[in-house]
Amino acid sequence: MNILQISAPKSGSYWLHTILHQILQKKGFSIKSFIQQQEVYQQAKNMELSFKGQAEVDMMDIEEDGCYYRISSVFRKKISDPALYADATSLAWTHSTLCATSFDVFPLFDKKICIVRDPRDRALSAAKFAFTPYMKKHYPSHYSSPEEFMENEFENLLERWVWFYGNYLLHKEELDIHFVFYERLLHDFPAELKYLLDYLQVSLSQKEQKELEEAVTFSNMKSKSPKHLNKGKFGKWVDQLNQKQKELAIEKTGDLMQYLNYPLEMTEGQEKLPSLTSNIPQDKLKEILQDISWYELYNSNSL
């Protein structure tokens, strides 16, 4: 089995990757790695990157002009044959937005899994992450603080969230994409794991599921990667966004959030978990995507 995981940055990607890796291990699948067979891996494996073991991850960029494999921000090279790449990995990870090339690449993987996180919490996480030592070194921000970052980039992050997930939802059936939710993994891990296992068509005993859940608890994950993970909570936006930002979030992402059952407003003690209980009408998704201010910058015909 080979799996492609899809996520916007700061949406729980590292967590999902660890969960999927654990599942493959527990089921006794042979875990293949493309990057670990490349010479550059020997140079990069001891580098201090964003999280421990990042050099081992088969990170894939899928773009209009082709596919690339990379190691964090230190290495990137075009993949000459995506089919050979897919055959050489058990678990690849992409942050790439859907494009024409995606329709050639996705069928090369047996399973495709996309993790979603509330756009407001994701934006807050991105703002904080922008000022970590790793980001300051490799992607220095010209803003002076997370607050200034949010003030200037929040609207852009919201629109990118809609574009990223809206397009993947639009082609969910065609590309056979399974969606998991960051918030459900936090609040009801056993149930979300069951949906994931059903999609993967694998089974784990109750004992194995308990072991997996314990292995990927946020406290355990954070102890292994303290610089990459923050607090592992949802609904932070309630207290950390100002009223203007909350209204902007509803304006920019409200329609899609409602289809995913995210609360537009929330008070303490009123926690509503997102879900994808039915397919979103394609005409409505197209309408939502066409409302993005930079829609014309993209070749919508290729999607």
C-alpha positions in Angstrom: 0.0 0.0 0.0 1.2 3.5 -0.7 -0.5 6.6 0.7 -0.5 10.3 -0.2 -1.4 12.7 2.6 -2.5 16.2 1.7 -2.7 19.2 4.0 -2.4 23.0 4.1 0.6 23.9 6.3 -0.1 24.1 10.0 -3.1 21.8 9.8 -1.9 18.8 11.7 0.3 17.3 8.9 3.0 16.0 11.2 0.4 14.4 13.5 -1.4 12.7 10.6 1.9 11.5 9.1 2.8 9.9 12.5 -0.6 8.2 12.8 -0.4 6.8 9.3 3.2 5.6 9.8 2.0 3.9 13.0 -0.8 2.1 11.2 1.5 0.8 8.5 3.9 -0.4 11.1 1.3 -2.2 13.2 -0.2 -3.9 10.1 3.3 -5.2 9.2 3.4 -3.3 5.8 6.8 -2.9 4.3 7.5 0.8 4.7 9.5 2.1 1.7 11.1 5.5 1.5 12.2 7.2 -1.7 14.2 10.0 -0.1 16.2 7.7 2.2 17.5 6.0 -0.9 18.9 9.3 -2.3 22.5 10.5 -1.6 21.2 13.8 -0.3 19.6 12.1 2.6 22.9 11.1 4.1 23.9 14.8 4.1 20.5 16.0 5.5 19.6 13.4 8.1 21.6 15.1 10.8 20.6 18.6 10.0 18.4 20.5 12.5 15.2 21.1 10.6 11.6 21.9 11.6 11.0 18.6 13.4 13.1 15.6 14.3 13.2 13.1 11.4 12.0 15.6 8.8 14.7 14.5 6.4 13.2 11.0 6.4 9.8 12.2 5.1 8.9 11.8 1.4 7.8 15.3 0.8 6.3 15.9 -2.6 5.5 19.1 -4.5 2.9 18.7 -7.2 2.9 21.6 -9.6 1.8 22.6 -13.1 5.2 21.9 -14.6 5.7 18.6 -12.8 6.6 17.0 -9.5 9.5 17.6 -7.1 10.9 15.8 -4.1 12.4 17.8 -1.4 13.8 17.9 2.1 12.4 20.8 4.0 13.9 24.1 2.7 17.4 22.6 2.1 16.9 20.5 -1.1 14.5 20.2 -4.0 14.7 18.3 -7.3 12.4 17.4 -10.1 11.0 13.9 -10.2 11.7 12.4 -13.6 9.1 9.6 -13.3 6.3 10.2 -10.8 5.1 6.5 -11.2 8.6 5.2 -10.1 8.5 7.7 -7.2 5.1 6.6 -6.0 6.2 2.9 -6.3 9.3 3.7 -4.1 7.4 5.2 -1.2 4.8 4.0 1.3 3.8 7.4 2.6 4.2 10.7 0.8 3.2 14.1 2.0 2.2 17.1 0.0 1.2 20.7 0.8 0.5 21.4 -2.8 -2.7 23.0 -4.0 -4.7 21.0 -6.6 -3.5 21.6 -10.2 -3.7 19.8 -13.5 -0.7 17.5 -12.6 -2.6 16.2 -9.6 -5.0 14.3 -11.8 -2.0 12.3 -13.2 -0.3 11.8 -9.8 -3.1 10.9 -7.4 -4.1 7.7 -9.2 -0.5 6.5 -8.6 -1.3 6.2 -4.9 -3.6 3.6 -3.4 -5.1 6.0 -0.8 -5.3 9.7 -0.5 -6.0 11.4 2.9 -6.5 15.1 3.5 -6.5 16.7 6.9 -8.6 19.8 7.6 -8.3 22.4 10.4 -10.4 25.4 11.3 -9.0 28.3 9.1 -8.9 30.7 12.1 -6.8 28.4 14.3 -4.6 27.5 11.4 -3.9 31.2 10.7 -3.0 31.7 14.4 -0.7 28.7 14.3 1.0 29.9 11.1 1.6 33.3 12.6 3.3 31.8 15.7 5.3 29.3 13.6 6.6 32.2 11.4 8.7 33.3 14.4 10.2 30.0 15.4 14.0 29.7 15.1 13.6 27.4 12.1 11.4 29.8 10.2 13.5 32.8 11.1 16.5 31.0 9.7 15.0 29.7 6.4 12.0 31.9 5.8 12.6 35.2 7.7 9.5 37.3 8.1 9.6 41.1 7.5 6.9 41.4 10.2 8.0 42.1 13.7 5.6 39.9 15.6 2.9 37.2 15.2 0.3 40.0 15.8 1.7 42.1 12.9 1.8 39.0 10.8 -1.9 38.3 11.5 -2.8 41.9 10.8 -1.3 41.8 7.3 -1.7 38.1 6.2 -4.9 36.9 7.8 -7.1 37.6 4.8 -4.7 36.0 2.5 -4.5 32.9 4.7 -8.3 32.7 4.8 -8.6 32.8 1.0 -5.9 30.2 0.6 -7.7 27.9 3.0 -10.9 28.2 0.9 -9.0 27.6 -2.4 -7.0 24.7 -1.0 -9.8 22.7 0.5 -12.5 23.9 -1.8 -10.7 22.4 -4.9 -9.9 19.1 -3.1 -13.6 18.8 -2.0 -14.7 19.6 -5.5 -12.8 16.6 -6.8 -13.2 14.4 -3.7 -15.0 11.5 -5.5 -13.0 11.6 -8.7 -9.7 11.5 -6.8 -10.9 9.2 -4.0 -9.8 11.5 -1.2 -10.7 10.7 2.4 -11.0 13.8 4.8 -10.0 13.7 8.4 -10.5 16.6 10.8 -7.8 18.0 13.2 -10.5 18.8 15.8 -12.1 15.4 15.7 -8.7 13.8 16.2 -8.3 15.9 19.3 -11.8 15.5 20.7 -12.8 12.0 19.6 -9.7 10.2 18.4 -11.1 6.6 18.5 -14.0 7.5 16.2 -11.9 9.4 13.7 -9.4 6.6 13.7 -12.2 4.1 12.9 -13.3 6.2 9.9 -9.6 6.3 8.8 -9.1 2.6 9.2 -12.3 1.9 7.3 -11.1 4.0 4.4 -7.7 2.3 4.4 -9.5 -1.1 4.5 -7.3 -2.3 7.4 -8.2 -3.4 10.9 -6.5 -3.0 14.3 -7.4 -4.8 17.5 -8.7 -2.7 20.3 -5.3 -3.1 22.0 -3.5 -1.9 18.9 -5.8 1.1 18.6 -5.2 2.0 22.3 -1.4 1.7 21.8 -1.6 3.9 18.7 -3.7 6.5 20.4 -1.2 6.6 23.3 1.8 6.9 20.9 0.3 9.9 19.1 -1.1 11.8 22.1 -0.2 15.5 21.8 2.0 15.3 24.9 4.0 12.4 23.5 4.3 14.1 20.1 5.4 17.4 21.6 8.1 15.8 23.7 9.6 14.4 20.5 9.2 17.7 18.5 8.8 20.6 20.9 9.8 23.2 18.3 7.2 22.1 15.7 4.1 21.6 17.9 2.4 24.2 20.0 -0.5 23.5 22.3 -2.7 21.0 20.4 -6.0 22.8 21.1 -8.9 24.0 18.9 -11.1 27.0 19.3 -8.1 29.3 20.2 -9.5 31.9 17.8 -12.4 32.6 20.1 -10.1 34.4 22.5 -7.2 35.4 20.3 -9.0 37.0 17.3 -10.5 40.5 17.6 -14.0 41.2 16.5 -12.9 42.6 13.1 -10.9 39.4 12.4 -13.8 37.2 13.4 -16.1 39.0 11.0 -13.5 38.8 8.2 -13.2 35.0 8.8 -16.9 34.6 8.4 -17.0 36.8 5.3 -14.1 34.9 3.6 -14.6 31.3 4.8 -18.1 31.2 6.2 -19.8 29.4 3.4 -17.2 26.6 3.2 -17.0 26.3 7.0 -20.7 25.9 7.3 -20.6 23.0 4.7 -17.9 21.4 6.9 -20.0 22.0 10.0 -17.5 24.4 11.6 -19.1 26.9 14.0 -19.1 30.5 12.7 -19.3 31.7 16.3 -18.6 29.9 19.5 -18.7 30.6 23.2 -16.9 28.7 25.9 -18.5 25.3 26.5 -20.2 25.3 23.1 -17.9 23.0 21.2 -19.1 21.9 17.8 -17.0 19.4 15.9 -16.7 19.6 12.1 -17.8 16.8 9.8 -18.2 15.8 6.2 -21.5 13.9 6.4 -22.5 14.4 2.8 -21.1 15.7 -0.5 -21.2 19.4 -1.0 -23.0 20.4 -4.2 -20.4 21.0 -6.9 -22.1 24.1 -8.2 -22.0 25.6 -4.7 -18.3 24.8 -4.4 -17.6 26.4 -7.7 -19.5 29.5 -6.7 -17.5 29.6 -3.4 -14.2 29.3 -5.3 -15.1 32.0 -7.8 -15.6 34.4 -5.0 -11.9 34.3 -4.1 -10.4 37.7 -5.0 -7.4 36.2 -6.9 -9.4 33.5 -8.7 -8.4 34.7 -12.1 -4.7 34.2 -11.2 -5.3 30.4 -11.4 -6.0 28.4 -14.6 -9.5 27.3 -13.5 -9.9 25.4 -16.7 -7.3 22.9 -15.6 -9.3 22.0 -12.6 
